Amino acid sequence: MSEDREATVIAWEEFARIDIRVGTVVDAQPFPQARQPAIKLWVDFGPERGTLQTSAQLTQHYRPDALIGRQVAGLVNLPPKRIAGFKSQFLVLGFPDEFGHVVLIRPDFAVPNGGRLF
């Protein structure tokens, strides 16, 4: 194993602290105040977490109205962060396409909101 690879290894206990949950987008709006084109999202993470909000640079592949009702994955145990005056309460997760634009990850089948990734 190279030193670079070894430096990125984390302990199982560290992974257990990462809280990634599934939720359903209940509202999505353009975010013109952001420095980069972005969308504000409100996601229902179930009864334990409730509805949380965030913003994400998703405009290359998604329209706000098309996101409503879609399930997404989010990292929900980060501290809140202000982005252009908007309080971001979680990090929505995705992968970069060949141009570096976000493609959201989601479950293949509908699952209950709030389910934790394992």
N, C-alpha and C positions, 0 to 999 in steps of 0.2 A: 504494500500500500504506500503510495507517495505521501510526502509530508503535506501537500495541499489537500489531498483527500482526507488524511488523518485529522487535519485541523477542523474539518467540517462535521466530524462525527459527534453526535450528542448522546448523552446517557438516556436510557429508557425513562428514567424519572423526569428528565427535562421534557421529553415528548409528551408525557402524561399531563404536564402543566399547560400544554397548548390546547385550547378549547375551540375546536372548529365545529360549528353547528349548521344544520340546514334550516332554511327559512323560505317563506314565500314573499315575493315583492308585492306590497299592498299599495304603494304609490311610487311614482317616478316622475321627476320634473327636470327640465333643462336647468343648467347651473351656469348662466352667462357670467357671473362674477368671478368664476375660477380663472386662474391664469391660462390653463390648458382647457380645451373643451371638455366638459364633464356633465354628468347626470347625478342629481340627488336621488337617493333611494331610501325608502322606508320598508323594512323587512320584518315580518312577523316570525319570531323565533320560538313561538309556542308559549305556554303559560309560565314556564320558569323564567324566561328572559324577556318576554314581551316584544314589543315593536321597537327596533333600533334603527337609527338613521346613519347614513354615510354618503359620501360622494365618490365617484369613480370616473376615470377617463375611459368611457365606454362608447363614445359617439361614433367611432369608426364602424362598428358592427351592430349597434343597437339604437332603437328609438325609445324614448321614455314610455310611450303607450304600449309598445310591444313587450316591455319587461314586466308589466303588471300581470300577476298570476304565475309567474315563472319561479321555480325553486332555484335557490342559489346557495352556495357555501360561504360561510363567513367566519373569520377569526374574531371571537366575541370577548376575549379577555385581555384586550389592549386598553391602555388608558385613553380617554377621549382626547381628540385633537381638533383644533380649529383650523378650518380651511376656508379662506375668504369669508370669515365671519360665520361659517356654518359648522356646527358641532358634529364631528364624525365620531360615532360610537363603536364602530367595528370596521374590519377590513374585509371587503368582498373579495373573493378569490377567483383567479383566472390564470390562464397561460398566455404567453405571447404568440401571435401568429408569425408568419415569416417576415412581417414588416414591424413587429414589436407592438402591435395593437392587441388589446385585451380580448380574450375569448373566455367567457365565464364558464366555470365548472358547475355541474349540477348532477344530481342522481339520474340514473337511467329510468327509474320508476318513481312515481310519487311516494313520498315517505312522510311520516308525521313531522310537522314543524318542531324544531328544537332537538331533533336527533343529533347525537354527538358522533363525530367521525372517530372510528377506531380501526 
